[in-house]
Amino acid sequence: MTGLNTVLIVVGLFLAGGVYSFWKQGMPKGVVVLLGIGSVMCLVAGIMRIQGIWD
């Protein structure tokens, strides 16, 4: 696992926590959706790099 993989996964998990927190606080749905999309993109990119699919 390289540093970029770790950073992508950590940022994705951080954003996932933000999504949960914003949802609990009743923030606008647009903000929650954007954070959710960013979280999923970071996590998927990190996992794809670990698997060697995306170099």
N, C-alpha and C positions, 0 to 999 in steps of 0.2 A: 504494500500500500504506500503510495507516494503522498507527499505533502498536500498536493492539490486535491486528491481524493478525500483526505481527511478534512480539509477546509470546506469542500462542497457538502460533505455529510454534516459537519458541525453547523454550518450556516443553514442548511435545510432543517435540521432539528430545532435550531434557534427560531427560525421563522414559523415552524409548526407550533412552538410554544406561544409565539406571538399571536397566531391565528386563534388558538384556544383562549388566550387572555382577552383579546379584542372581542371575541364572540361572547364571552361571559360578561364583559363590560357593556355590551349592547352597542358597539360601534357600528357605523354604516356597513351594509352588506358589501358594497364595492371595495372597501378597504380590506375586509376579511377575505373576499374572493381573490384580490390581487396578492395578498400575503400567502394565501393557500397555493396559488399557481406558482409563485416564486419558490415556495417550500418544496413542492413536488418536483419542480424543474431541477433544483439543486440536488435533491436526494437521488433522482433518477440519473443525473449526470455523474454523480459520485459512484453510484452502483455500476453504471455502464463502464466507467473507467476501471473499476476494480475487476470486472469480468473480462476486460480487454476488448470490449465491443467498440468502444470509442477511445482512440488514443490521442 
